[in-house]
Amino acid sequence: MPALVHYILSRLCIGFALGALSAVAVLQLEPPAFGASPGPLEALLVIYGIGSAFAFGYLATALGWENMEV
C-alpha cells in the first residue's frame, strides 16, 4: 500500500474511533440532548455523524501540522 494511502486511512480511522467514542459517551451521559430516548438507528446515525466529522478534522489537522516547522 502506498505511504500516502496508508497515512490517510490510518488518520481517518483514528479520528473516527475518537469521534465514535465521544458520541457514545455523550449519548450515555446526556441522551435528552439528542431527543427523547433515541432508538438504535438514531443512535448509530449520531455516532456516524460525529465520528465522520472527527475523522475529517483529525485528518485535516494531521495534514496541516505535517509541514509546520517548530
C-alpha positions in Angstrom: 0.0 0.0 0.0 1.4 3.4 -0.9 2.6 5.5 2.0 0.1 8.3 1.4 -2.9 6.0 1.3 -1.8 4.3 4.5 -1.3 7.7 6.1 -4.8 9.0 5.1 -6.6 5.8 6.1 -4.9 5.5 9.4 -5.7 9.1 10.3 -9.3 8.7 9.2 -9.7 5.5 11.3 -8.1 7.1 14.4 -10.3 10.2 14.1 -13.5 8.1 13.5 -12.7 6.0 16.6 -12.2 9.1 18.7 -15.4 10.6 17.5 -17.4 7.5 17.9 -16.2 7.1 21.5 -17.1 10.7 22.2 -20.5 10.2 20.7 -21.2 7.1 22.8 -20.1 8.9 25.9 -22.4 11.9 25.1 -25.3 9.5 24.4 -24.7 7.7 27.6 -24.4 10.8 29.8 -26.9 13.1 28.1 -29.5 11.2 26.0 -32.1 14.1 26.1 -29.6 16.3 24.2 -30.4 14.4 21.0 -34.1 13.9 21.6 -36.2 11.8 24.0 -34.7 8.3 24.1 -33.1 7.7 20.7 -33.6 4.3 19.2 -30.8 2.1 17.8 -30.9 3.6 14.3 -30.9 7.2 15.6 -28.0 6.4 18.0 -26.0 4.8 15.2 -26.6 7.8 12.9 -25.5 10.2 15.7 -22.4 8.1 16.2 -21.6 8.0 12.5 -22.2 11.7 12.1 -20.0 12.8 15.0 -17.4 10.1 14.1 -17.1 11.2 10.5 -16.7 14.9 11.5 -13.9 13.9 13.9 -12.3 11.8 11.2 -12.0 14.6 8.7 -11.0 17.0 11.4 -8.3 14.7 12.6 -7.0 14.2 9.0 -7.0 17.9 8.2 -5.2 18.7 11.4 -2.6 16.0 10.8 -2.0 17.2 7.2 -1.8 20.8 8.4 0.7 20.0 11.2 2.8 17.8 8.9 4.6 20.6 7.1 4.9 23.0 10.1 8.4 23.7 11.5 8.5 24.2 15.2 
